[in-house]
Amino acid sequence: MSIMTTTCQYFFMLFVDSIINSLQEHHNQQSNEQQKLYKHHKKCYDSPHKYMGLISDGMDEKKNTLATFCPCAKEFKGGKFY
């Protein structure tokens, strides 16, 4: 076996290891996000008078009809300007 073949195999294994590590990190992040979603989902069902759940994945940003909230001026309080 030549040195070139051994070197190529070594770098190939490093490449495969980096891909596996990246996939594992991605899986861990997905799992954490899913657990957080389930926790908030449970809070919404347990206390509907206190919490509201809204999921926005950002995929259809041109097609949604969500209200936009504008901050009020400091002088505007209770429907009157001061």
N, C-alpha and C positions, 0 to 999 in steps of 0.2 A: 504494500500500500504506500503510495507516495505521500509526501508532506502536503501537497496541494489538496489531495482528497481528504486527508485528515483535517486540514484547516477548513475546508468547505463544510465538512460534516459538523465541525465545532460551531461555526457561525450559523449553520442551519438550525442546530439545536438551540442556540441562543435566541434565534428568531422565533422558533416555535415556543420557547419558554416565555418570551415577552408577549406573544399573542395569548397564550394561556393565562398569564397574569392579568392582561388587560380585560379578557373576558370574565375572569373571576371578580375583578374590581367592578365591572359593569353589573354583574349578577348581584353582588353585595349591595350596590347602590339601588338597584331596582327593588330588591327585597326590603331595604330600609324605607323606600318611598311607599311601597305597598303596605307595610306595617303602619306607617304614619297615616295613610289614607284610611285604613280600616279603623284606626283609633278615632279619627275625627268623624268617620261615618257612624260609629257607635255613639259618640257624644251627641250627634244630631238626632239620632233616634231615641236616645235616653232622655234628652232635654230639648224637645222641639220648640218650646217657648223661649229658650235661651240661645240656641244655635241654629244656624241655617247653613246647609252645605251647598256649595257651588263649585263645580269642577269646570275649569277652562283649560283645554289642552293646547290652545293656540293654533290649532290646525285650520280653523275656518274663521279667521279674524275678519274677513270681508263679509261673511254671511251671518254674523250674529246680530242680535237686536238688544244687546245689553245696554242699559242706561249708562250714560257717562256722567260722572259727578264732578261738578266744578266747585272749587273752594270759594266760599263767600268772602266778600271783603270784610275787613275788621270792623268797619263802621256799620255793617249790616247785622242787626240782631233782632230776632223775633219778628221779622217781616217789615221792619222799619229801619230807615237810615238814621244814624245819629251823627 
